[in-house]
């Protein structure tokens, strides 16, 4: 697994990352919150979690942590429609919410493009707070007709993200 994701790293460089932060437990893998669904083959969800965090989530969090105090920064998480049966979510699956079937995310994005702030459109359901490292707010788009948007804290998988970011600097892709 090391050579696929962190080329040049040794077992001692990685430590317990794969055992502790990305355990061999399908209920802890990606797509998250789906239990044992999509666990075909058995390591799929574990590898999807590692790859998704290494390539997308950890760099995103690192970027917003580095920029939030110098420019307005917002973050979001989509938990809508897990995607394809047996495979789960895929990169870009959130686009159906704003490009192919315009929804609530579209209004925020259009207002952001035009005004530099996602808030302010007449039909925005809730205020999207700017990111900061104290509360780490992020807009979360969920599959709930009563409450489709919630503000959550960007604190999931902190240890794994930190280790992956550190390893990314030590062993760049």
N, C-alpha and C positions, 0 to 999 in steps of 0.2 A: 504494500500500500504506500509506503514511503516514496518509492521511486516514481509513482504515478502522480503524486501531488506535491511533494516537497523534495525535489531532486537534490541530492547531495547531503541531505540531513541524515544523521545517524539516530539510532534508537535513543541514545542519551540526549540528543538535541530535542527530540520530540517528547520524551518523558512519558507521562501517562495520558497524553492527549487523547489517543484513540480508545483507551480503556475507560477513562473517567468522563471526558467531555463528549465522546461519541461512542457510547457503549454498544456492544453487540446485542441490542435490544430493539426490535422493530418498532415498539411503541414510542421510542425516543427519536425516531428518524423522520426524514422528510418524504412526503409532505407531513408536517407536524399536526398533531391533534387528530390523526386518523386511525389510531390504534395499530392493529396488525394489517390493515388494508394496504394494498399496493406493495406488499413485501415479497415480490416475485422478481428475481430470486431472493434468497434469504438475506443477503447483504445489501440489497438494493437501497433500502431506506437509510442505512448507515452511510453508504457511499454518497447518496444524494445529499444528505445533511452536510457531510464534510465538503463536498464539492460546492454546494450552494453557499455555504458560509465562507469558504476560502475565496471564491471568485466574486460573489455578489455582496453578501451580508456584512462580513467583517470589513471589507474596504468601504462600504457605504457608511457604516458607523464611524470608522476612523475618519473619513472625510468630513462628516457633519461635526464630529468632535473638534476637528482642526479649524473649521471655518465659521462655526456658529457665532463667535464673538467678533468677527470681522465683517460679516455680511449676513443679511437675513437668510435664514436656513430653515427649511421644513423637511419633515420626513414622514413617510407613510408605509403602511404594511397592508397588503391585500390578503384577506382570509376568505375571499369569496370563491365559490365553485372550484373544488380541488382539481378539476381538469379531466383528463381522460381516464376511463375505467381501467383499472389494473396498473396504470402508470402514474396517476396523480397529476399534480400541478407541473407546469413547464414554464420555462422562461418566456415571458411575454403573455402569459395567460390572463394577466390583469388588463391587457389592452382591450378586451371585449367590453370592459366597463366604460371605456372612454372614446374609442375610435369606431369600432364596428357596431356597437349598440350604445350610443351616448347615454350616460347616466350621471349620477351625482358627481363623480370624479371629473367629468368633462367641464362642469361649471367652475370648479376650483382651478383646473388647468388653464382654461381660457382667461379667467380673471388674473391668474399669475402671469401669463404671457403678456397681457395688456397693461398690467399695473405693477408688476413686480411683487405681488402679494396675492396669495390664493383666496384671501377673505374679501368680502365686500359685495359679492353678487347677491342680488335680491333673493334668490332661491337657495342659497347655502343653508344647509340644515344646522350646522354648528360651526363655531369659530375654530380654525385650525391654528393652534399655537405654534410660535416659532420654537425651534429646537434650542435647548440649553442643556448643559451637562449636569445640572442639579436635579431637574425633574425628568429630563429626557422624553418630552412628550412627542407622540407621533399619532397621526390620524390613522385609524385602523378601519378598513372597509370590511364589514362582516356580512354574512348571509343571515340577516334578521330583518324581517319586514317592519317590525316595530321600532328597532333601533339599528339602522343600517350603518351608522357611523359612530364610532366611539374614540375617545382619546385614551391611549394606553401608554405605558412607559416602555421605552426602548432599552430594556434591561435583560432580555432573554439571552441565554447562552453567553454571558459576559466572559467567563473564564475561557471557554473555547475560542471566542472571537479574539480575545487578547493574545492567546497563545498562537493562533493562526496569523495574526498581524505581525507579531514578533518574528515568527518563522519566515514570513513573506519578506521581511526586510533582510533577514539573515541569509535566506536562500531565494533570491528573486526568481520568478518564473521566466 
